[in-house]
Amino acid sequence: MKRPMPPLEWDADTIQLHGFSRGVHQIQWLLVSLVLLYLALTGDPFGRSQVAALGTLAYFLVTLGAQALPTFGFSRRWLLAWHTWVMIAFITWLLYVLGGVDGPLVGLYVLAVITAALALGKLATMLEVMVVAACYLLLLYHGSGGAAFAGPGLAIACAHVIMFLLVGYLTTVLADAIHLANERMLLMARTDPLTGFANRNALAQATRDLVETAQRRDAHFVVLMADMDNLKLINDGFGHSVGDAALVAVAERIKGIARDGDILSRLHGDEFVVVFPDTTVAEGRAMADRLLAQIEAHSRLATAPRISIGLAGFPEHGASMDALLHRADEAMYAAKRGGGHAVQVYSREMNAAHTHAMV
């Protein structure tokens, strides 16, 4: 079954922690399975396997129950950190009960290191690696009375500590690479690569609650739709690279008149949408006139862009984003029919038919 794409408002860190949370639970299952399998295969040579098995089941039930409990406001990262510390404590207790670190179960510490490296970052991982190394060395000293730190035993102890460090470091490098990939994935999913503006999906996400918020606050907002009048002429006469430069020039002029909090979007082709929150139609008209003036100030060349702009305001012209976008689109095409390179505010007397021919 294919998993759906994450919501666009998530950041890369949230996506990574969400995925790694599932991974932590799988690691815990693996840890418990390996311990029970080891106990079943080795029998009970020291009379301690029953205690170890009961402790393993108790650990599993505690962690399973922790997953079902409310978070009480704790972040997902703090919960993952708690899981790793409990895992280290359990492994240390288990090795102590079973008589030390001579057997293969010492490798279980690697699972705790991997869990920390995936979820907690380099600094926290190195801290946990030092704790793991200290627990391992204490168990080794307790089991051998210090004899394990002489001769070949010292080399083996150092090898284990170095293994913990390498596993922690390499896994954090992998986690960083995954984080970078998530950031790029989200960037590609919600931005137009040419202008850096929000794409259609991101516009819908960003404006999803705008109408409800405006209704609750008795506020106004304006939707501006702009379309280049001469992009086809530029592309046909000078090439698509020059046409792309004209689109970027329009985007730069839009950025020049935008305020913090305004939503800038390129839907497709040469069509741009700007949403001005907390703005009346009159104020939106002034912003559109400024945009047109900015473009005219750079219109000395034959390849300079010309744009038609349509405006629709909430609540005067529509009670939903779809309606406002539709009516801003009607106003923009009315500006085109009037000769182009102009600003038009939606009115109910407008002809709703769209003329898609370029002026």
C-alpha positions in Angstrom: 0.0 0.0 0.0 1.4 3.4 -1.0 1.7 6.0 1.7 0.3 9.4 1.0 2.5 12.4 0.6 3.0 14.4 3.9 1.0 17.6 4.3 2.8 20.6 2.7 2.8 22.5 6.0 5.1 19.9 7.6 8.8 20.7 7.7 11.6 18.3 6.9 12.3 17.7 10.6 8.7 16.8 11.3 8.7 14.3 8.5 12.0 12.8 9.6 10.9 12.4 13.2 7.5 10.9 12.1 9.3 8.3 10.1 11.9 7.6 12.6 9.3 7.1 15.4 8.0 4.1 13.5 11.6 2.9 13.1 12.2 3.1 16.9 9.2 0.9 17.6 10.5 -1.6 15.0 13.9 -1.6 16.6 12.3 -2.3 20.0 10.5 -5.2 18.5 13.8 -6.4 17.1 15.5 -6.0 20.4 12.9 -8.0 22.3 12.8 -10.7 19.6 16.6 -11.1 19.6 16.8 -11.4 23.4 14.0 -14.0 23.6 15.5 -16.0 20.7 18.9 -15.9 22.5 17.4 -17.1 25.7 15.5 -19.9 24.0 18.6 -21.1 22.2 21.1 -21.0 25.1 18.9 -22.6 27.7 19.5 -21.7 31.4 23.2 -22.4 32.2 23.3 -19.9 35.1 19.7 -20.1 36.3 19.2 -16.5 35.1 17.3 -16.8 31.9 13.8 -16.8 33.5 14.6 -13.5 35.2 15.9 -12.1 31.9 12.9 -13.2 30.0 10.5 -11.7 32.5 12.5 -8.4 32.5 12.4 -8.4 28.7 8.7 -8.9 28.6 8.3 -6.1 31.2 10.4 -3.8 29.1 8.3 -4.6 26.0 5.1 -3.9 27.8 6.3 -0.6 29.3 7.5 0.7 25.9 4.3 -0.6 24.2 2.2 1.2 26.8 4.2 4.4 26.5 3.3 4.5 22.8 -0.4 4.6 23.7 -0.2 7.2 26.4 -0.8 10.9 25.7 2.3 13.0 25.2 1.3 15.7 27.7 2.8 18.4 25.5 6.2 16.7 25.1 7.7 16.9 21.6 8.2 13.8 19.6 12.0 14.2 19.9 11.9 14.2 23.7 9.8 11.0 23.6 12.3 9.4 21.3 15.1 10.4 23.6 13.2 8.8 26.5 12.9 5.5 24.5 16.7 5.5 23.8 17.6 6.0 27.5 15.2 3.3 28.6 16.7 1.0 25.9 20.2 1.6 27.2 19.1 1.0 30.8 17.4 -2.3 29.8 20.3 -3.6 27.8 22.7 -2.8 30.7 20.4 -4.6 33.2 20.0 -7.6 30.9 23.8 -8.0 30.4 24.3 -7.7 34.2 21.7 -10.4 34.9 23.2 -12.7 32.3 26.6 -12.4 33.8 28.5 -9.7 31.7 29.4 -8.7 28.2 31.2 -11.8 27.0 28.3 -13.1 24.9 26.8 -11.8 21.6 24.2 -9.7 23.4 26.7 -6.9 23.8 25.8 -6.0 20.2 22.4 -4.9 21.4 24.0 -1.6 22.4 24.4 -0.9 18.7 20.5 -0.8 18.4 20.4 1.9 21.0 23.2 3.9 19.3 21.4 3.6 16.0 18.1 4.7 17.5 19.8 7.8 19.1 21.6 8.6 15.9 18.5 8.5 13.7 16.3 10.6 16.0 18.4 12.9 18.2 21.3 14.3 16.2 25.1 14.2 16.6 25.5 15.9 20.0 22.9 13.7 21.8 24.2 10.6 20.0 27.8 11.2 21.1 26.5 11.7 24.7 24.6 8.4 24.5 27.6 6.7 23.0 29.7 7.8 25.9 27.1 6.4 28.3 26.9 3.2 26.4 30.7 2.9 26.5 30.8 3.6 30.2 28.1 1.0 30.9 30.0 -1.5 28.7 33.3 -0.9 30.5 31.7 -1.1 33.9 30.1 -4.4 33.1 33.4 -5.6 31.7 35.3 -4.6 34.8 32.6 -6.1 37.1 32.7 -9.4 35.2 36.4 -9.8 35.1 37.6 -8.0 38.1 39.8 -5.8 35.9 41.6 -8.6 34.2 39.8 -7.8 30.9 41.7 -4.6 30.6 45.1 -6.3 30.2 46.5 -7.9 27.1 44.1 -8.9 24.3 41.1 -8.1 26.5 42.0 -4.4 26.3 42.1 -4.5 22.5 38.7 -6.1 22.4 37.3 -3.5 24.8 38.7 -0.7 22.7 37.3 -2.3 19.5 33.8 -2.4 21.0 34.0 1.3 22.0 35.3 2.3 18.6 32.4 0.3 17.0 29.9 2.2 19.1 31.4 5.5 18.0 31.6 4.6 14.3 28.0 3.3 14.2 26.8 6.5 15.9 28.7 8.8 13.6 27.9 7.0 10.4 24.2 6.8 11.3 24.0 10.5 12.1 25.6 11.2 8.7 22.8 9.1 7.1 20.2 10.9 9.2 21.5 14.2 8.0 21.4 13.0 4.4 17.8 12.0 4.9 16.9 15.3 6.4 18.5 17.1 3.4 16.5 14.9 1.0 13.3 15.7 2.9 14.0 19.4 2.7 14.5 19.2 -1.1 11.4 17.0 -1.5 9.3 19.6 0.3 10.8 22.4 -1.6 10.1 20.7 -4.9 6.6 19.8 -3.8 5.5 23.4 -2.9 7.5 25.8 -4.9 7.8 26.9 -8.5 11.4 26.2 -9.5 11.7 29.3 -11.8 10.5 32.0 -9.5 10.6 30.4 -6.0 6.9 31.3 -5.5 4.4 28.9 -4.1 2.9 26.5 -6.6 -0.8 25.7 -7.0 -0.8 23.0 -4.2 1.1 25.2 -1.8 -1.3 28.1 -2.5 -4.3 25.9 -1.7 -2.6 24.8 1.5 -1.6 28.3 2.5 -5.1 29.7 2.0 -7.0 26.8 3.3 -8.1 28.5 6.5 -7.9 32.1 5.3 -11.7 32.6 4.7 -12.6 31.0 8.0 -10.1 33.2 9.8 -11.3 36.4 8.0 -14.9 35.6 8.8 -14.1 35.0 12.5 -12.1 38.3 12.7 -14.5 40.2 10.4 -11.4 41.0 8.3 -10.9 41.6 4.6 -8.4 40.2 2.1 -7.7 40.6 -1.6 -6.8 38.1 -4.3 -4.7 39.5 -7.2 -4.3 37.6 -10.4 -1.8 38.7 -13.0 -1.1 37.3 -16.4 1.5 38.4 -19.0 0.1 39.8 -22.2 3.1 39.2 -24.3 4.9 36.1 -23.2 4.1 34.2 -26.4 5.5 37.0 -28.5 8.7 37.1 -26.4 9.1 33.3 -26.6 8.4 33.2 -30.4 10.6 36.2 -31.1 13.5 35.8 -28.7 13.4 32.3 -27.3 12.1 30.6 -24.2 15.2 31.6 -22.1 14.3 35.3 -22.7 10.7 34.4 -21.9 11.8 32.8 -18.6 13.8 36.0 -17.8 10.6 38.1 -18.4 8.7 35.8 -16.0 11.5 36.2 -13.4 11.3 40.0 -13.9 7.6 40.0 -13.2 8.2 37.8 -10.1 10.8 40.3 -8.9 8.4 43.2 -9.3 5.8 41.3 -7.4 8.2 40.7 -4.6 9.0 44.4 -4.6 5.4 45.4 -3.7 4.7 42.4 -1.4 4.6 42.7 2.4 5.5 40.2 5.1 2.6 37.7 5.3 1.4 38.1 1.7 1.2 34.9 -0.3 2.9 34.8 -3.6 2.2 32.1 -6.1 2.8 31.1 -9.7 0.0 28.8 -10.9 1.3 27.8 -14.3 2.7 29.4 -17.4 2.6 33.2 -17.0 -0.2 33.3 -14.4 0.6 34.7 -11.0 -1.6 35.0 -7.9 -1.0 37.2 -4.8 -3.1 37.1 -1.7 -3.1 40.2 0.5 -4.4 39.4 4.0 -6.0 42.1 6.1 -6.4 44.3 3.0 -9.4 46.1 1.5 -10.2 46.2 -2.2 -9.1 49.9 -2.3 -5.8 49.0 -0.7 -5.4 46.0 -3.0 -6.0 48.3 -6.0 -3.3 50.6 -4.8 -0.9 47.6 -4.6 -1.8 46.5 -8.1 -1.2 50.0 -9.5 2.2 50.0 -7.8 3.0 46.7 -9.4 2.0 48.0 -12.8 4.1 51.1 -12.3 7.1 49.0 -11.2 6.8 47.0 -14.4 6.4 50.1 -16.6 9.6 51.5 -15.1 11.5 48.6 -16.6 9.6 48.6 -20.0 12.2 50.1 -22.3 13.1 46.9 -24.1 11.1 45.0 -26.6 11.3 42.0 -24.3 9.9 43.9 -21.3 6.8 42.2 -19.9 3.3 43.6 -20.0 0.7 42.3 -17.6 -3.0 42.4 -17.0 -4.2 42.4 -13.4 -7.5 41.4 -11.9 -8.6 41.9 -8.3 -11.4 40.3 -6.1 -11.9 41.0 -2.4 -13.4 39.1 0.5 -16.2 39.4 1.4 -17.5 41.7 -1.4 -16.8 39.4 -4.3 -17.0 35.9 -2.9 -17.3 33.7 0.2 -14.6 31.1 -0.7 -11.1 31.0 -2.2 -12.4 29.2 -5.3 -14.9 31.9 -5.9 -12.4 34.7 -5.4 -9.8 33.1 -7.6 -12.5 32.7 -10.3 -13.6 36.3 -10.1 -10.1 37.7 -10.0 -9.5 35.6 -13.1 -12.6 37.2 -14.8 -11.4 40.7 -13.8 -8.0 39.9 -15.3 -9.4 38.8 -18.6 -11.6 41.9 -18.6 -8.4 43.9 -18.4 -7.0 42.0 -21.3 -10.2 42.6 -23.4 -9.8 46.3 -22.7 -6.4 46.4 -24.2 -4.2 44.8 -21.6 -1.5 46.1 -19.3 -4.1 47.4 -16.9 -5.8 46.8 -13.5 -9.4 45.7 -13.3 -11.4 45.1 -10.1 -14.1 42.5 -10.4 -17.7 43.8 -10.7 -20.9 41.8 -11.1 -21.6 43.4 -14.4 -18.6 41.8 -16.0 -19.0 39.3 -18.8 -18.1 36.0 -17.2 -16.8 34.5 -20.4 -13.1 34.2 -20.6 -11.1 35.1 -23.7 -7.8 33.1 -23.5 -6.2 34.6 -26.6 -3.0 36.6 -25.8 -3.1 40.3 -26.5 
